[in-house]
Amino acid sequence: MLQLFLLAMLATVLILPPLVLSKRGATLRWRTRHLLAALPGAVTGIGWQLGKNAPDYFSCQGGFKNLHSCFLGGLDVTSFVGFVAFFPMIAFFYVALPLSLWLSLNTAAKQIGEWHRRTQRSGSAPDQ
């Protein structure tokens, strides 16, 4: 059940920012647009780092391949630690990081274009 929640959260983080930026991006402030562009990479990167450090936090014995006796309040969280340790890393490197980079570059290009149009309309040409 917890894995389904994490998968739903990952899908939301990967799908929602591009949709919001494409449909409602023109009405948002630039800071919000840049935060939305960085959201997929930030969430999966933080999740990966939390998963990487989870075996030490839960005092699991063994490495990633030999996880046992991971308990939190009397509840065995071994499968959760193994899932959280590896899955966000794959999503981060192959999906979220390229998506965040593309969204960030696209947002920055739009902001520069708007700044350039605004300076052209005001009559002052930029220094060349």
C-alpha positions as CSV (number, residue, x, y, z in Angstrom):
1,M,0.0,0.0,0.0
2,L,2.8,2.4,0.9
3,Q,4.5,1.6,-2.4
4,L,1.4,2.6,-4.3
5,F,1.3,5.9,-2.5
6,L,5.0,6.6,-3.3
7,L,4.4,5.7,-7.0
8,A,1.3,8.0,-7.1
9,M,3.4,10.8,-5.5
10,L,6.2,10.2,-8.0
11,A,3.7,10.3,-10.9
12,T,2.2,13.5,-9.6
13,V,5.6,15.2,-9.2
14,L,6.6,14.1,-12.7
15,I,3.4,15.0,-14.5
16,L,1.9,18.0,-12.7
17,P,4.7,20.6,-13.2
18,P,4.9,20.3,-17.0
19,L,1.1,20.4,-17.2
20,V,0.8,23.5,-15.0
21,L,3.6,25.2,-16.8
22,S,2.1,24.6,-20.2
23,K,-1.5,25.4,-19.3
24,R,-1.2,28.2,-16.7
25,G,2.4,29.2,-16.9
26,A,1.7,32.6,-18.4
27,T,-0.4,33.6,-15.3
28,L,2.3,32.5,-12.7
29,R,5.1,34.6,-11.3
30,W,8.6,33.8,-12.5
31,R,9.7,32.5,-9.1
32,T,6.8,30.1,-9.1
33,R,7.6,28.9,-12.6
34,H,11.2,28.3,-11.7
35,L,10.2,26.4,-8.6
36,L,7.8,24.2,-10.6
37,A,10.5,23.5,-13.1
38,A,12.9,22.3,-10.4
39,L,10.3,20.3,-8.5
40,P,10.7,16.9,-10.2
41,G,14.5,16.8,-9.8
42,A,14.4,18.2,-6.3
43,V,11.8,15.8,-4.9
44,T,13.3,12.6,-6.5
45,G,16.9,13.8,-5.6
46,I,15.9,14.3,-1.9
47,G,14.0,11.0,-1.9
48,W,17.1,9.2,-3.3
49,Q,19.4,10.8,-0.6
50,L,16.9,9.9,2.1
51,G,16.7,6.4,0.9
52,K,20.5,6.1,0.7
53,N,20.8,7.2,4.3
54,A,17.8,5.2,5.6
55,P,19.7,2.0,6.5
56,D,22.0,3.9,8.8
57,Y,19.1,5.8,10.4
58,F,17.0,2.7,11.0
59,S,20.1,0.8,12.2
60,C,19.8,-1.9,9.6
61,Q,22.5,-4.6,9.7
62,G,24.3,-5.4,6.5
63,G,24.5,-3.4,3.3
64,F,21.8,-2.8,0.7
65,K,21.8,-6.4,-0.4
66,N,21.7,-7.8,3.1
67,L,19.1,-5.7,4.8
68,H,17.6,-7.2,7.9
69,S,16.2,-6.1,11.3
70,C,15.1,-2.6,10.2
71,F,12.5,-1.6,12.8
72,L,10.6,1.6,13.5
73,G,8.5,1.5,16.6
74,G,8.3,-2.3,16.5
75,L,7.3,-2.3,12.8
76,D,9.5,-4.0,10.3
77,V,10.3,-1.5,7.6
78,T,12.9,-3.5,5.6
79,S,11.0,-3.6,2.3
80,F,10.2,0.1,2.6
81,V,13.9,0.9,3.1
82,G,14.9,-1.2,0.2
83,F,12.2,0.4,-2.1
84,V,13.0,3.9,-1.0
85,A,16.7,3.4,-1.4
86,F,16.7,2.4,-5.1
87,F,13.6,3.5,-6.8
88,P,14.0,7.3,-6.6
89,M,17.6,7.0,-7.8
90,I,16.4,5.5,-11.1
91,A,13.6,8.0,-11.5
92,F,16.0,10.9,-10.7
93,F,18.7,10.1,-13.2
94,Y,16.5,8.9,-16.1
95,V,13.3,10.9,-15.9
96,A,13.3,13.7,-13.3
97,L,16.7,15.3,-13.8
98,P,16.4,15.6,-17.6
99,L,12.8,16.8,-17.2
100,S,13.8,19.5,-14.6
101,L,16.7,20.6,-16.8
102,W,14.5,21.0,-19.8
103,L,11.8,22.8,-17.9
104,S,14.3,25.1,-16.3
105,L,16.0,26.0,-19.6
106,N,12.6,26.6,-21.2
107,T,11.4,28.8,-18.4
108,A,14.7,30.8,-18.4
109,A,14.5,31.2,-22.2
110,K,10.9,32.5,-21.8
111,Q,11.9,34.9,-19.1
112,I,14.8,36.3,-21.1
113,G,12.6,36.7,-24.1
114,E,10.0,38.6,-22.1
115,W,12.7,40.8,-20.6
116,H,14.1,41.5,-24.1
117,R,10.6,42.4,-25.5
118,R,10.0,44.7,-22.5
119,T,13.3,46.5,-23.1
120,Q,12.5,46.9,-26.9
121,R,9.1,48.3,-26.1
122,S,10.5,50.9,-23.7
123,G,12.7,52.3,-26.5
124,S,16.0,51.6,-24.9
125,A,18.1,49.2,-26.9
126,P,20.4,46.9,-24.9
127,D,24.1,47.6,-25.1
128,Q,25.9,45.6,-27.8
